[in-house]
Amino acid sequence: MEVLSVRDYRNNLSASFDRAAEGECVLIRRKNALYALVSVGSEDLSLSPQQQRQVDEMAESIRRSWMQVKQMESGEIPTKSAMAFIDEL
């Protein structure tokens, strides 16, 4: 494991990210502290129950909005201007 200065890291960003993608931990020294560049997969990320609920609510809101757009396109419901939507808020 090599330790890079900030200058070396900046000059070799692509190579540093490639090394991290291959599983290597790239260390960067800034002043008297070390920082690690590591690849993080989606399996390493998790949401709290509250965050997941917010994501689910947002996704549902987007689904409902998309359905309204489809209904407007098909003529099932009258079309509205963007300002009309904003006024409803």
N, C-alpha and C positions, 0 to 999 in steps of 0.2 A: 504494500500500500504506500503510494507516494503522496507526499504533502506538497501541494502547489501554493505558490504565493498568489495573491489576488491578481497580480499582473499576468502571471503565467496562465492562470485560470481564464481570465478575460481573453488572452491571446489564443487560447485553445478550447473555446467553449464547446465546439462540435465534438472534438475528441473526448473531452471530459464527459459529455452526455452519453457518447457512445460507450465509454468504459462503464459508466453507471448502468446503462441498459444491459450490459453483459454481466451485471451482478457485482461489479467491483465497487467498493466504497471509495469515492474520490474525496480526499481531505483538502480543505482550503484554509490556509493560515491568513488571518487578518489581525494585524497587531499581535496581541498575545493570546488570541483565541483561535480554536480550530472549529471549522464547520464541515459538515459532511454532505456530499451530494450522493444521494442514493435513489435508485429507481423505486417508485411506489406503485404497486398494482392496484387495480380496483378492489381486489380482495382485502387489501390493507386498509381501506377506508370504510368507515362505518358512520352511520348517523344515529343520533340519539332518538328516542321515540318521538320527542317533540319535533325535531328536525324532519323526521320521516313523515310525520303527520302534515307538516307544512308543505313538504314536497308533494305528498298525495293530494292535498287540497289544491295546490297550484296546478297539478296535472289535470285534475277533474275540471277546474275552471277553464283550462285551455281546451279540453275535450268539448265542454258545453259550448264554448265560443266557436269552435270549429264546426260543430253541428249546426249552429245558427247560420254560419256563413254558407254551409251546404244547403240549408233550407232556403236561404235568400236566393242563392244561385238557381235553385230549382223552382222558385216562385211560390213555395209553400208559405212563406211569410214575407211581408213587405220589406224592401231594402231600406236601410237607414244610412245616414251620413255619419262620418266619424264624430261630428259635433253632437249629433243626436245621441250617440252612445255615451259620449262624455257627459252630456246633460243628465243622463240617467244615473250617473254615479252620484 
